[in-house]
């Protein structure tokens, strides 16, 4: 399982690096930690959607996570 999660996390990290280079998020953001957070969010959503499929709650959680990244702009 860790192998798959590493691939997902690496994908997020690559995307975050591009976003930082393009000024969409702060390059001062701890990008590996942010990639780990997004990976955990994704995994958690896969569990939660089975118990609570209310799309408003799911979208709200994702929006909040993404806003937390955007609010760290330099």
Secondary structure as GFF3:
##gff-version 3
##sequence-region A 1 74
A	DSSP	alpha_helix	2	21	.	.	.	ID=ss1
A	DSSP	alpha_helix	31	51	.	.	.	ID=ss2
A	DSSP	alpha_helix	55	70	.	.	.	ID=ss3
###
